[in-house]
Amino acid sequence: MSLAEIEKAVDELSAKELTKLAAYIARRDKLAWDREIEEDFAPGGKYDEALKRIDAEIDSGNFTPIP
């Protein structure tokens, strides 16, 4: 199914169905975002090295706490 076909089908939804679809898409988006964050901050992830540097600064006492 093409995006154009999906858009046409969405245009034909009732207000109630459109609300349900919007909630479904929002849930999927939230779950995808949660997965991305977990992967980014997991060992070996995108921010793993940054977290290690931050932990080292904290361990050495070389940091300024946020008030």
PDBQT receptor file of N, H, CA, C and O in Angstrom, charges set to zero:
ATOM      1  N   MET A   1       0.850  -1.168   0.000  1.00  0.00    +0.000 N 
ATOM      2  CA  MET A   1       0.000   0.000   0.000  1.00  0.00    +0.000 C 
ATOM      3  C   MET A   1       0.905   1.244   0.000  1.00  0.00    +0.000 C 
ATOM      4  O   MET A   1       1.880   1.309   0.749  1.00  0.00    +0.000 OA
ATOM      5  N   SER A   2       0.586   2.187  -0.813  1.00  0.00    +0.000 N 
ATOM      6  H   SER A   2      -0.206   2.134  -1.421  1.00  0.00    +0.000 HD
ATOM      7  CA  SER A   2       1.395   3.409  -0.911  1.00  0.00    +0.000 C 
ATOM      8  C   SER A   2       0.950   4.434   0.128  1.00  0.00    +0.000 C 
ATOM      9  O   SER A   2      -0.138   4.339   0.697  1.00  0.00    +0.000 OA
ATOM     10  N   LEU A   3       1.806   5.402   0.355  1.00  0.00    +0.000 N 
ATOM     11  H   LEU A   3       2.690   5.480  -0.107  1.00  0.00    +0.000 HD
ATOM     12  CA  LEU A   3       1.463   6.478   1.284  1.00  0.00    +0.000 C 
ATOM     13  C   LEU A   3       0.227   7.232   0.792  1.00  0.00    +0.000 C 
ATOM     14  O   LEU A   3      -0.631   7.602   1.594  1.00  0.00    +0.000 OA
ATOM     15  N   ALA A   4       0.131   7.458  -0.498  1.00  0.00    +0.000 N 
ATOM     16  H   ALA A   4       0.828   7.157  -1.149  1.00  0.00    +0.000 HD
ATOM     17  CA  ALA A   4      -1.032   8.151  -1.050  1.00  0.00    +0.000 C 
ATOM     18  C   ALA A   4      -2.315   7.374  -0.755  1.00  0.00    +0.000 C 
ATOM     19  O   ALA A   4      -3.345   7.974  -0.449  1.00  0.00    +0.000 OA
ATOM     20  N   GLU A   5      -2.258   6.047  -0.845  1.00  0.00    +0.000 N 
ATOM     21  H   GLU A   5      -1.421   5.560  -1.093  1.00  0.00    +0.000 HD
ATOM     22  CA  GLU A   5      -3.432   5.221  -0.546  1.00  0.00    +0.000 C 
ATOM     23  C   GLU A   5      -3.787   5.306   0.942  1.00  0.00    +0.000 C 
ATOM     24  O   GLU A   5      -4.961   5.359   1.310  1.00  0.00    +0.000 OA
ATOM     25  N   ILE A   6      -2.767   5.317   1.779  1.00  0.00    +0.000 N 
ATOM     26  H   ILE A   6      -1.814   5.274   1.481  1.00  0.00    +0.000 HD
ATOM     27  CA  ILE A   6      -2.998   5.422   3.221  1.00  0.00    +0.000 C 
ATOM     28  C   ILE A   6      -3.611   6.776   3.543  1.00  0.00    +0.000 C 
ATOM     29  O   ILE A   6      -4.564   6.859   4.318  1.00  0.00    +0.000 OA
ATOM     30  N   GLU A   7      -3.075   7.832   2.958  1.00  0.00    +0.000 N 
ATOM     31  H   GLU A   7      -2.300   7.766   2.328  1.00  0.00    +0.000 HD
ATOM     32  CA  GLU A   7      -3.624   9.174   3.190  1.00  0.00    +0.000 C 
ATOM     33  C   GLU A   7      -5.081   9.250   2.760  1.00  0.00    +0.000 C 
ATOM     34  O   GLU A   7      -5.907   9.838   3.458  1.00  0.00    +0.000 OA
ATOM     35  N   LYS A   8      -5.397   8.660   1.621  1.00  0.00    +0.000 N 
ATOM     36  H   LYS A   8      -4.726   8.182   1.054  1.00  0.00    +0.000 HD
ATOM     37  CA  LYS A   8      -6.781   8.664   1.134  1.00  0.00    +0.000 C 
ATOM     38  C   LYS A   8      -7.684   7.914   2.111  1.00  0.00    +0.000 C 
ATOM     39  O   LYS A   8      -8.790   8.363   2.409  1.00  0.00    +0.000 OA
ATOM     40  N   ALA A   9      -7.211   6.775   2.606  1.00  0.00    +0.000 N 
ATOM     41  H   ALA A   9      -6.311   6.410   2.364  1.00  0.00    +0.000 HD
ATOM     42  CA  ALA A   9      -7.999   5.999   3.560  1.00  0.00    +0.000 C 
ATOM     43  C   ALA A   9      -8.190   6.777   4.867  1.00  0.00    +0.000 C 
ATOM     44  O   ALA A   9      -9.270   6.742   5.456  1.00  0.00    +0.000 OA
ATOM     45  N   VAL A  10      -7.155   7.472   5.317  1.00  0.00    +0.000 N 
ATOM     46  H   VAL A  10      -6.277   7.501   4.838  1.00  0.00    +0.000 HD
ATOM     47  CA  VAL A  10      -7.249   8.265   6.545  1.00  0.00    +0.000 C 
ATOM     48  C   VAL A  10      -8.281   9.375   6.364  1.00  0.00    +0.000 C 
ATOM     49  O   VAL A  10      -9.049   9.668   7.281  1.00  0.00    +0.000 OA
ATOM     50  N   ASP A  11      -8.298   9.983   5.203  1.00  0.00    +0.000 N 
ATOM     51  H   ASP A  11      -7.674   9.745   4.458  1.00  0.00    +0.000 HD
ATOM     52  CA  ASP A  11      -9.269  11.048   4.932  1.00  0.00    +0.000 C 
ATOM     53  C   ASP A  11     -10.709  10.549   5.013  1.00  0.00    +0.000 C 
ATOM     54  O   ASP A  11     -11.630  11.341   5.217  1.00  0.00    +0.000 OA
ATOM     55  N   GLU A  12     -10.903   9.266   4.857  1.00  0.00    +0.000 N 
ATOM     56  H   GLU A  12     -10.156   8.623   4.692  1.00  0.00    +0.000 HD
ATOM     57  CA  GLU A  12     -12.252   8.690   4.877  1.00  0.00    +0.000 C 
ATOM     58  C   GLU A  12     -12.677   8.215   6.264  1.00  0.00    +0.000 C 
ATOM     59  O   GLU A  12     -13.810   7.766   6.440  1.00  0.00    +0.000 OA
ATOM     60  N   LEU A  13     -11.785   8.306   7.251  1.00  0.00    +0.000 N 
ATOM     61  H   LEU A  13     -10.865   8.671   7.108  1.00  0.00    +0.000 HD
ATOM     62  CA  LEU A  13     -12.117   7.848   8.596  1.00  0.00    +0.000 C 
ATOM     63  C   LEU A  13     -13.099   8.803   9.277  1.00  0.00    +0.000 C 
ATOM     64  O   LEU A  13     -13.129  10.002   8.998  1.00  0.00    +0.000 OA
ATOM     65  N   SER A  14     -13.889   8.237  10.167  1.00  0.00    +0.000 N 
ATOM     66  H   SER A  14     -13.864   7.263  10.394  1.00  0.00    +0.000 HD
ATOM     67  CA  SER A  14     -14.766   9.072  10.991  1.00  0.00    +0.000 C 
ATOM     68  C   SER A  14     -13.895   9.778  12.030  1.00  0.00    +0.000 C 
ATOM     69  O   SER A  14     -12.728   9.433  12.216  1.00  0.00    +0.000 OA
ATOM     70  N   ALA A  15     -14.471  10.752  12.691  1.00  0.00    +0.000 N 
ATOM     71  H   ALA A  15     -15.419  11.032  12.540  1.00  0.00    +0.000 HD
ATOM     72  CA  ALA A  15     -13.730  11.483  13.727  1.00  0.00    +0.000 C 
ATOM     73  C   ALA A  15     -13.269  10.535  14.828  1.00  0.00    +0.000 C 
ATOM     74  O   ALA A  15     -12.150  10.666  15.324  1.00  0.00    +0.000 OA
ATOM     75  N   LYS A  16     -14.105   9.594  15.212  1.00  0.00    +0.000 N 
ATOM     76  H   LYS A  16     -15.014   9.488  14.809  1.00  0.00    +0.000 HD
ATOM     77  CA  LYS A  16     -13.760   8.633  16.263  1.00  0.00    +0.000 C 
ATOM     78  C   LYS A  16     -12.607   7.731  15.808  1.00  0.00    +0.000 C 
ATOM     79  O   LYS A  16     -11.665   7.486  16.561  1.00  0.00    +0.000 OA
ATOM     80  N   GLU A  17     -12.693   7.249  14.582  1.00  0.00    +0.000 N 
ATOM     81  H   GLU A  17     -13.459   7.449  13.970  1.00  0.00    +0.000 HD
ATOM     82  CA  GLU A  17     -11.629   6.391  14.053  1.00  0.00    +0.000 C 
ATOM     83  C   GLU A  17     -10.323   7.161  13.909  1.00  0.00    +0.000 C 
ATOM     84  O   GLU A  17      -9.250   6.617  14.169  1.00  0.00    +0.000 OA
ATOM     85  N   LEU A  18     -10.405   8.406  13.502  1.00  0.00    +0.000 N 
ATOM     86  H   LEU A  18     -11.277   8.848  13.290  1.00  0.00    +0.000 HD
ATOM     87  CA  LEU A  18      -9.215   9.238  13.357  1.00  0.00    +0.000 C 
ATOM     88  C   LEU A  18      -8.544   9.460  14.717  1.00  0.00    +0.000 C 
ATOM     89  O   LEU A  18      -7.318   9.443  14.821  1.00  0.00    +0.000 OA
ATOM     90  N   THR A  19      -9.347   9.665  15.740  1.00  0.00    +0.000 N 
ATOM     91  H   THR A  19     -10.344   9.679  15.655  1.00  0.00    +0.000 HD
ATOM     92  CA  THR A  19      -8.812   9.821  17.095  1.00  0.00    +0.000 C 
ATOM     93  C   THR A  19      -8.098   8.556  17.535  1.00  0.00    +0.000 C 
ATOM     94  O   THR A  19      -7.014   8.628  18.114  1.00  0.00    +0.000 OA
ATOM     95  N   LYS A  20      -8.686   7.403  17.271  1.00  0.00    +0.000 N 
ATOM     96  H   LYS A  20      -9.567   7.344  16.801  1.00  0.00    +0.000 HD
ATOM     97  CA  LYS A  20      -8.056   6.123  17.621  1.00  0.00    +0.000 C 
ATOM     98  C   LYS A  20      -6.745   5.942  16.854  1.00  0.00    +0.000 C 
ATOM     99  O   LYS A  20      -5.747   5.495  17.419  1.00  0.00    +0.000 OA
ATOM    100  N   LEU A  21      -6.751   6.287  15.577  1.00  0.00    +0.000 N 
ATOM    101  H   LEU A  21      -7.562   6.650  15.117  1.00  0.00    +0.000 HD
ATOM    102  CA  LEU A  21      -5.542   6.164  14.759  1.00  0.00    +0.000 C 
ATOM    103  C   LEU A  21      -4.445   7.082  15.287  1.00  0.00    +0.000 C 
ATOM    104  O   LEU A  21      -3.285   6.681  15.375  1.00  0.00    +0.000 OA
ATOM    105  N   ALA A  22      -4.809   8.299  15.634  1.00  0.00    +0.000 N 
ATOM    106  H   ALA A  22      -5.752   8.625  15.562  1.00  0.00    +0.000 HD
ATOM    107  CA  ALA A  22      -3.823   9.248  16.160  1.00  0.00    +0.000 C 
ATOM    108  C   ALA A  22      -3.210   8.718  17.454  1.00  0.00    +0.000 C 
ATOM    109  O   ALA A  22      -2.002   8.834  17.659  1.00  0.00    +0.000 OA
ATOM    110  N   ALA A  23      -4.028   8.142  18.319  1.00  0.00    +0.000 N 
ATOM    111  H   ALA A  23      -5.009   8.048  18.152  1.00  0.00    +0.000 HD
ATOM    112  CA  ALA A  23      -3.522   7.580  19.578  1.00  0.00    +0.000 C 
ATOM    113  C   ALA A  23      -2.595   6.393  19.290  1.00  0.00    +0.000 C 
ATOM    114  O   ALA A  23      -1.562   6.244  19.943  1.00  0.00    +0.000 OA
ATOM    115  N   TYR A  24      -2.950   5.566  18.339  1.00  0.00    +0.000 N 
ATOM    116  H   TYR A  24      -3.790   5.687  17.809  1.00  0.00    +0.000 HD
ATOM    117  CA  TYR A  24      -2.129   4.416  17.949  1.00  0.00    +0.000 C 
ATOM    118  C   TYR A  24      -0.763   4.877  17.435  1.00  0.00    +0.000 C 
ATOM    119  O   TYR A  24       0.274   4.337  17.819  1.00  0.00    +0.000 OA
ATOM    120  N   ILE A  25      -0.781   5.872  16.571  1.00  0.00    +0.000 N 
ATOM    121  H   ILE A  25      -1.624   6.311  16.259  1.00  0.00    +0.000 HD
ATOM    122  CA  ILE A  25       0.478   6.383  16.010  1.00  0.00    +0.000 C 
ATOM    123  C   ILE A  25       1.320   7.024  17.108  1.00  0.00    +0.000 C 
ATOM    124  O   ILE A  25       2.539   6.853  17.124  1.00  0.00    +0.000 OA
ATOM    125  N   ALA A  26       0.702   7.748  18.014  1.00  0.00    +0.000 N 
ATOM    126  H   ALA A  26      -0.288   7.887  18.001  1.00  0.00    +0.000 HD
ATOM    127  CA  ALA A  26       1.434   8.371  19.126  1.00  0.00    +0.000 C 
ATOM    128  C   ALA A  26       2.083   7.305  20.003  1.00  0.00    +0.000 C 
ATOM    129  O   ALA A  26       3.228   7.469  20.425  1.00  0.00    +0.000 OA
ATOM    130  N   ARG A  27       1.363   6.207  20.285  1.00  0.00    +0.000 N 
ATOM    131  H   ARG A  27       0.433   6.074  19.942  1.00  0.00    +0.000 HD
ATOM    132  CA  ARG A  27       1.933   5.106  21.079  1.00  0.00    +0.000 C 
ATOM    133  C   ARG A  27       3.136   4.497  20.371  1.00  0.00    +0.000 C 
ATOM    134  O   ARG A  27       4.172   4.251  20.989  1.00  0.00    +0.000 OA
ATOM    135  N   ARG A  28       2.990   4.258  19.076  1.00  0.00    +0.000 N 
ATOM    136  H   ARG A  28       2.148   4.458  18.574  1.00  0.00    +0.000 HD
ATOM    137  CA  ARG A  28       4.107   3.665  18.301  1.00  0.00    +0.000 C 
ATOM    138  C   ARG A  28       5.313   4.583  18.311  1.00  0.00    +0.000 C 
ATOM    139  O   ARG A  28       6.449   4.127  18.444  1.00  0.00    +0.000 OA
ATOM    140  N   ASP A  29       5.067   5.883  18.168  1.00  0.00    +0.000 N 
ATOM    141  H   ASP A  29       4.145   6.254  18.060  1.00  0.00    +0.000 HD
ATOM    142  CA  ASP A  29       6.147   6.861  18.158  1.00  0.00    +0.000 C 
ATOM    143  C   ASP A  29       6.852   6.889  19.510  1.00  0.00    +0.000 C 
ATOM    144  O   ASP A  29       8.081   6.936  19.564  1.00  0.00    +0.000 OA
ATOM    145  N   LYS A  30       6.091   6.860  20.601  1.00  0.00    +0.000 N 
ATOM    146  H   LYS A  30       5.093   6.821  20.557  1.00  0.00    +0.000 HD
ATOM    147  CA  LYS A  30       6.665   6.864  21.947  1.00  0.00    +0.000 C 
ATOM    148  C   LYS A  30       7.511   5.619  22.166  1.00  0.00    +0.000 C 
ATOM    149  O   LYS A  30       8.620   5.708  22.692  1.00  0.00    +0.000 OA
ATOM    150  N   LEU A  31       7.001   4.461  21.768  1.00  0.00    +0.000 N 
ATOM    151  H   LEU A  31       6.100   4.388  21.340  1.00  0.00    +0.000 HD
ATOM    152  CA  LEU A  31       7.760   3.219  21.938  1.00  0.00    +0.000 C 
ATOM    153  C   LEU A  31       9.051   3.247  21.122  1.00  0.00    +0.000 C 
ATOM    154  O   LEU A  31      10.091   2.795  21.599  1.00  0.00    +0.000 OA
ATOM    155  N   ALA A  32       8.995   3.766  19.912  1.00  0.00    +0.000 N 
ATOM    156  H   ALA A  32       8.149   4.133  19.524  1.00  0.00    +0.000 HD
ATOM    157  CA  ALA A  32      10.193   3.866  19.073  1.00  0.00    +0.000 C 
ATOM    158  C   ALA A  32      11.208   4.808  19.717  1.00  0.00    +0.000 C 
ATOM    159  O   ALA A  32      12.405   4.521  19.725  1.00  0.00    +0.000 OA
ATOM    160  N   TRP A  33      10.736   5.926  20.254  1.00  0.00    +0.000 N 
ATOM    161  H   TRP A  33       9.763   6.159  20.247  1.00  0.00    +0.000 HD
ATOM    162  CA  TRP A  33      11.614   6.888  20.926  1.00  0.00    +0.000 C 
ATOM    163  C   TRP A  33      12.258   6.238  22.155  1.00  0.00    +0.000 C 
ATOM    164  O   TRP A  33      13.458   6.386  22.384  1.00  0.00    +0.000 OA
ATOM    165  N   ASP A  34      11.451   5.518  22.943  1.00  0.00    +0.000 N 
ATOM    166  H   ASP A  34      10.476   5.397  22.757  1.00  0.00    +0.000 HD
ATOM    167  CA  ASP A  34      11.986   4.834  24.129  1.00  0.00    +0.000 C 
ATOM    168  C   ASP A  34      13.075   3.841  23.741  1.00  0.00    +0.000 C 
ATOM    169  O   ASP A  34      14.113   3.774  24.399  1.00  0.00    +0.000 OA
ATOM    170  N   ARG A  35      12.850   3.067  22.674  1.00  0.00    +0.000 N 
ATOM    171  H   ARG A  35      12.007   3.122  22.139  1.00  0.00    +0.000 HD
ATOM    172  CA  ARG A  35      13.856   2.100  22.203  1.00  0.00    +0.000 C 
ATOM    173  C   ARG A  35      15.134   2.810  21.789  1.00  0.00    +0.000 C 
ATOM    174  O   ARG A  35      16.234   2.359  22.106  1.00  0.00    +0.000 OA
ATOM    175  N   GLU A  36      14.985   3.929  21.078  1.00  0.00    +0.000 N 
ATOM    176  H   GLU A  36      14.091   4.296  20.821  1.00  0.00    +0.000 HD
ATOM    177  CA  GLU A  36      16.149   4.674  20.612  1.00  0.00    +0.000 C 
ATOM    178  C   GLU A  36      16.970   5.208  21.783  1.00  0.00    +0.000 C 
ATOM    179  O   GLU A  36      18.198   5.128  21.771  1.00  0.00    +0.000 OA
ATOM    180  N   ILE A  37      16.302   5.742  22.777  1.00  0.00    +0.000 N 
ATOM    181  H   ILE A  37      15.304   5.807  22.787  1.00  0.00    +0.000 HD
ATOM    182  CA  ILE A  37      16.991   6.254  23.962  1.00  0.00    +0.000 C 
ATOM    183  C   ILE A  37      17.723   5.120  24.669  1.00  0.00    +0.000 C 
ATOM    184  O   ILE A  37      18.888   5.272  25.040  1.00  0.00    +0.000 OA
ATOM    185  N   GLU A  38      17.056   3.990  24.860  1.00  0.00    +0.000 N 
ATOM    186  H   GLU A  38      16.111   3.866  24.559  1.00  0.00    +0.000 HD
ATOM    187  CA  GLU A  38      17.689   2.842  25.512  1.00  0.00    +0.000 C 
ATOM    188  C   GLU A  38      18.936   2.400  24.754  1.00  0.00    +0.000 C 
ATOM    189  O   GLU A  38      19.973   2.138  25.363  1.00  0.00    +0.000 OA
ATOM    190  N   GLU A  39      18.843   2.317  23.446  1.00  0.00    +0.000 N 
ATOM    191  H   GLU A  39      18.001   2.530  22.950  1.00  0.00    +0.000 HD
ATOM    192  CA  GLU A  39      19.988   1.903  22.628  1.00  0.00    +0.000 C 
ATOM    193  C   GLU A  39      21.116   2.921  22.703  1.00  0.00    +0.000 C 
ATOM    194  O   GLU A  39      22.282   2.542  22.813  1.00  0.00    +0.000 OA
ATOM    195  N   ASP A  40      20.789   4.207  22.645  1.00  0.00    +0.000 N 
ATOM    196  H   ASP A  40      19.842   4.515  22.555  1.00  0.00    +0.000 HD
ATOM    197  CA  ASP A  40      21.807   5.256  22.666  1.00  0.00    +0.000 C 
ATOM    198  C   ASP A  40      22.603   5.270  23.964  1.00  0.00    +0.000 C 
ATOM    199  O   ASP A  40      23.804   5.541  23.946  1.00  0.00    +0.000 OA
ATOM    200  N   PHE A  41      21.948   4.979  25.099  1.00  0.00    +0.000 N 
ATOM    201  H   PHE A  41      20.973   4.758  25.113  1.00  0.00    +0.000 HD
ATOM    202  CA  PHE A  41      22.613   5.045  26.392  1.00  0.00    +0.000 C 
ATOM    203  C   PHE A  41      23.044   3.682  26.933  1.00  0.00    +0.000 C 
ATOM    204  O   PHE A  41      23.563   3.598  28.046  1.00  0.00    +0.000 OA
ATOM    205  N   ALA A  42      22.837   2.622  26.167  1.00  0.00    +0.000 N 
ATOM    206  H   ALA A  42      22.416   2.689  25.263  1.00  0.00    +0.000 HD
ATOM    207  CA  ALA A  42      23.273   1.282  26.564  1.00  0.00    +0.000 C 
ATOM    208  C   ALA A  42      24.783   1.147  26.352  1.00  0.00    +0.000 C 
ATOM    209  O   ALA A  42      25.374   1.903  25.582  1.00  0.00    +0.000 OA
ATOM    210  N   PRO A  43      25.403   0.183  27.037  1.00  0.00    +0.000 N 
ATOM    211  CA  PRO A  43      26.828  -0.050  26.787  1.00  0.00    +0.000 C 
ATOM    212  C   PRO A  43      27.075  -0.255  25.283  1.00  0.00    +0.000 C 
ATOM    213  O   PRO A  43      26.409  -1.060  24.632  1.00  0.00    +0.000 OA
ATOM    214  N   GLY A  44      28.040   0.487  24.760  1.00  0.00    +0.000 N 
ATOM    215  H   GLY A  44      28.582   1.141  25.289  1.00  0.00    +0.000 HD
ATOM    216  CA  GLY A  44      28.338   0.413  23.332  1.00  0.00    +0.000 C 
ATOM    217  C   GLY A  44      27.459   1.307  22.475  1.00  0.00    +0.000 C 
ATOM    218  O   GLY A  44      27.629   1.369  21.258  1.00  0.00    +0.000 OA
ATOM    219  N   GLY A  45      26.514   2.004  23.112  1.00  0.00    +0.000 N 
ATOM    220  H   GLY A  45      26.376   1.953  24.102  1.00  0.00    +0.000 HD
ATOM    221  CA  GLY A  45      25.591   2.854  22.374  1.00  0.00    +0.000 C 
ATOM    222  C   GLY A  45      26.209   4.188  22.008  1.00  0.00    +0.000 C 
ATOM    223  O   GLY A  45      27.365   4.468  22.326  1.00  0.00    +0.000 OA
ATOM    224  N   LYS A  46      25.433   4.986  21.350  1.00  0.00    +0.000 N 
ATOM    225  H   LYS A  46      24.494   4.759  21.092  1.00  0.00    +0.000 HD
ATOM    226  CA  LYS A  46      25.857   6.280  20.822  1.00  0.00    +0.000 C 
ATOM    227  C   LYS A  46      26.465   7.193  21.893  1.00  0.00    +0.000 C 
ATOM    228  O   LYS A  46      27.409   7.929  21.603  1.00  0.00    +0.000 OA
ATOM    229  N   TYR A  47      25.949   7.158  23.108  1.00  0.00    +0.000 N 
ATOM    230  H   TYR A  47      25.183   6.560  23.344  1.00  0.00    +0.000 HD
ATOM    231  CA  TYR A  47      26.410   8.052  24.174  1.00  0.00    +0.000 C 
ATOM    232  C   TYR A  47      27.200   7.330  25.262  1.00  0.00    +0.000 C 
ATOM    233  O   TYR A  47      27.437   7.892  26.331  1.00  0.00    +0.000 OA
ATOM    234  N   ASP A  48      27.603   6.105  25.003  1.00  0.00    +0.000 N 
ATOM    235  H   ASP A  48      27.410   5.648  24.135  1.00  0.00    +0.000 HD
ATOM    236  CA  ASP A  48      28.346   5.328  25.991  1.00  0.00    +0.000 C 
ATOM    237  C   ASP A  48      29.628   6.034  26.424  1.00  0.00    +0.000 C 
ATOM    238  O   ASP A  48      29.916   6.099  27.619  1.00  0.00    +0.000 OA
ATOM    239  N   GLU A  49      30.394   6.556  25.488  1.00  0.00    +0.000 N 
ATOM    240  H   GLU A  49      30.160   6.503  24.517  1.00  0.00    +0.000 HD
ATOM    241  CA  GLU A  49      31.657   7.226  25.828  1.00  0.00    +0.000 C 
ATOM    242  C   GLU A  49      31.401   8.497  26.637  1.00  0.00    +0.000 C 
ATOM    243  O   GLU A  49      32.138   8.793  27.578  1.00  0.00    +0.000 OA
ATOM    244  N   ALA A  50      30.379   9.236  26.280  1.00  0.00    +0.000 N 
ATOM    245  H   ALA A  50      29.781   8.995  25.516  1.00  0.00    +0.000 HD
ATOM    246  CA  ALA A  50      30.049  10.454  27.028  1.00  0.00    +0.000 C 
ATOM    247  C   ALA A  50      29.683  10.104  28.467  1.00  0.00    +0.000 C 
ATOM    248  O   ALA A  50      30.110  10.789  29.397  1.00  0.00    +0.000 OA
ATOM    249  N   LEU A  51      28.906   9.059  28.655  1.00  0.00    +0.000 N 
ATOM    250  H   LEU A  51      28.559   8.503  27.900  1.00  0.00    +0.000 HD
ATOM    251  CA  LEU A  51      28.533   8.642  30.009  1.00  0.00    +0.000 C 
ATOM    252  C   LEU A  51      29.758   8.217  30.805  1.00  0.00    +0.000 C 
ATOM    253  O   LEU A  51      29.852   8.499  31.999  1.00  0.00    +0.000 OA
ATOM    254  N   LYS A  52      30.692   7.544  30.154  1.00  0.00    +0.000 N 
ATOM    255  H   LYS A  52      30.616   7.315  29.184  1.00  0.00    +0.000 HD
ATOM    256  CA  LYS A  52      31.921   7.130  30.838  1.00  0.00    +0.000 C 
ATOM    257  C   LYS A  52      32.724   8.349  31.280  1.00  0.00    +0.000 C 
ATOM    258  O   LYS A  52      33.259   8.365  32.389  1.00  0.00    +0.000 OA
ATOM    259  N   ARG A  53      32.817   9.376  30.424  1.00  0.00    +0.000 N 
ATOM    260  H   ARG A  53      32.383   9.363  29.523  1.00  0.00    +0.000 HD
ATOM    261  CA  ARG A  53      33.532  10.599  30.791  1.00  0.00    +0.000 C 
ATOM    262  C   ARG A  53      32.847  11.309  31.958  1.00  0.00    +0.000 C 
ATOM    263  O   ARG A  53      33.508  11.789  32.878  1.00  0.00    +0.000 OA
ATOM    264  N   ILE A  54      31.541  11.369  31.910  1.00  0.00    +0.000 N 
ATOM    265  H   ILE A  54      31.004  10.979  31.162  1.00  0.00    +0.000 HD
ATOM    266  CA  ILE A  54      30.786  12.011  32.992  1.00  0.00    +0.000 C 
ATOM    267  C   ILE A  54      30.991  11.252  34.298  1.00  0.00    +0.000 C 
ATOM    268  O   ILE A  54      31.235  11.862  35.339  1.00  0.00    +0.000 OA
ATOM    269  N   ASP A  55      30.895   9.921  34.249  1.00  0.00    +0.000 N 
ATOM    270  H   ASP A  55      30.698   9.425  33.404  1.00  0.00    +0.000 HD
ATOM    271  CA  ASP A  55      31.115   9.110  35.445  1.00  0.00    +0.000 C 
ATOM    272  C   ASP A  55      32.521   9.327  35.999  1.00  0.00    +0.000 C 
ATOM    273  O   ASP A  55      32.698   9.412  37.214  1.00  0.00    +0.000 OA
ATOM    274  N   ALA A  56      33.523   9.417  35.122  1.00  0.00    +0.000 N 
ATOM    275  H   ALA A  56      33.379   9.348  34.135  1.00  0.00    +0.000 HD
ATOM    276  CA  ALA A  56      34.901   9.634  35.563  1.00  0.00    +0.000 C 
ATOM    277  C   ALA A  56      35.037  10.995  36.245  1.00  0.00    +0.000 C 
ATOM    278  O   ALA A  56      35.725  11.111  37.260  1.00  0.00    +0.000 OA
ATOM    279  N   GLU A  57      34.391  12.021  35.699  1.00  0.00    +0.000 N 
ATOM    280  H   GLU A  57      33.832  11.927  34.874  1.00  0.00    +0.000 HD
ATOM    281  CA  GLU A  57      34.439  13.345  36.319  1.00  0.00    +0.000 C 
ATOM    282  C   GLU A  57      33.786  13.329  37.698  1.00  0.00    +0.000 C 
ATOM    283  O   GLU A  57      34.307  13.914  38.647  1.00  0.00    +0.000 OA
ATOM    284  N   ILE A  58      32.660  12.666  37.800  1.00  0.00    +0.000 N 
ATOM    285  H   ILE A  58      32.236  12.190  37.029  1.00  0.00    +0.000 HD
ATOM    286  CA  ILE A  58      31.979  12.569  39.092  1.00  0.00    +0.000 C 
ATOM    287  C   ILE A  58      32.855  11.812  40.083  1.00  0.00    +0.000 C 
ATOM    288  O   ILE A  58      33.028  12.251  41.220  1.00  0.00    +0.000 OA
ATOM    289  N   ASP A  59      33.411  10.676  39.659  1.00  0.00    +0.000 N 
ATOM    290  H   ASP A  59      33.271  10.320  38.735  1.00  0.00    +0.000 HD
ATOM    291  CA  ASP A  59      34.260   9.871  40.545  1.00  0.00    +0.000 C 
ATOM    292  C   ASP A  59      35.484  10.645  41.019  1.00  0.00    +0.000 C 
ATOM    293  O   ASP A  59      35.944  10.449  42.144  1.00  0.00    +0.000 OA
ATOM    294  N   SER A  60      36.011  11.517  40.175  1.00  0.00    +0.000 N 
ATOM    295  H   SER A  60      35.637  11.677  39.262  1.00  0.00    +0.000 HD
ATOM    296  CA  SER A  60      37.202  12.281  40.546  1.00  0.00    +0.000 C 
ATOM    297  C   SER A  60      36.862  13.533  41.350  1.00  0.00    +0.000 C 
ATOM    298  O   SER A  60      37.756  14.226  41.838  1.00  0.00    +0.000 OA
ATOM    299  N   GLY A  61      35.570  13.821  41.487  1.00  0.00    +0.000 N 
ATOM    300  H   GLY A  61      34.844  13.258  41.091  1.00  0.00    +0.000 HD
ATOM    301  CA  GLY A  61      35.149  15.014  42.203  1.00  0.00    +0.000 C 
ATOM    302  C   GLY A  61      35.257  16.275  41.361  1.00  0.00    +0.000 C 
ATOM    303  O   GLY A  61      35.089  17.383  41.870  1.00  0.00    +0.000 OA
ATOM    304  N   ASN A  62      35.535  16.109  40.086  1.00  0.00    +0.000 N 
ATOM    305  H   ASN A  62      35.672  15.209  39.673  1.00  0.00    +0.000 HD
ATOM    306  CA  ASN A  62      35.733  17.238  39.169  1.00  0.00    +0.000 C 
ATOM    307  C   ASN A  62      34.416  17.563  38.449  1.00  0.00    +0.000 C 
ATOM    308  O   ASN A  62      34.306  17.416  37.232  1.00  0.00    +0.000 OA
ATOM    309  N   PHE A  63      33.436  18.002  39.221  1.00  0.00    +0.000 N 
ATOM    310  H   PHE A  63      33.526  18.121  40.209  1.00  0.00    +0.000 HD
ATOM    311  CA  PHE A  63      32.162  18.361  38.609  1.00  0.00    +0.000 C 
ATOM    312  C   PHE A  63      31.458  19.381  39.498  1.00  0.00    +0.000 C 
ATOM    313  O   PHE A  63      31.777  19.516  40.680  1.00  0.00    +0.000 OA
ATOM    314  N   THR A  64      30.521  20.080  38.930  1.00  0.00    +0.000 N 
ATOM    315  H   THR A  64      30.262  19.971  37.971  1.00  0.00    +0.000 HD
ATOM    316  CA  THR A  64      29.722  21.032  39.675  1.00  0.00    +0.000 C 
ATOM    317  C   THR A  64      28.298  20.530  39.727  1.00  0.00    +0.000 C 
ATOM    318  O   THR A  64      27.644  20.402  38.692  1.00  0.00    +0.000 OA
ATOM    319  N   PRO A  65      27.802  20.239  40.938  1.00  0.00    +0.000 N 
ATOM    320  CA  PRO A  65      26.423  19.754  41.034  1.00  0.00    +0.000 C 
ATOM    321  C   PRO A  65      25.432  20.796  40.530  1.00  0.00    +0.000 C 
ATOM    322  O   PRO A  65      25.675  21.997  40.647  1.00  0.00    +0.000 OA
ATOM    323  N   ILE A  66      24.347  20.348  39.984  1.00  0.00    +0.000 N 
ATOM    324  H   ILE A  66      24.150  19.372  39.889  1.00  0.00    +0.000 HD
ATOM    325  CA  ILE A  66      23.273  21.230  39.562  1.00  0.00    +0.000 C 
ATOM    326  C   ILE A  66      22.448  21.554  40.796  1.00  0.00    +0.000 C 
ATOM    327  O   ILE A  66      21.993  20.647  41.493  1.00  0.00    +0.000 OA
ATOM    328  N   PRO A  67      22.249  22.840  41.075  1.00  0.00    +0.000 N 
ATOM    329  CA  PRO A  67      21.503  23.213  42.297  1.00  0.00    +0.000 C 
ATOM    330  C   PRO A  67      20.046  22.810  42.221  1.00  0.00    +0.000 C 
ATOM    331  O   PRO A  67      19.289  23.052  43.161  1.00  0.00    +0.000 OA
TER     332      PRO A  67
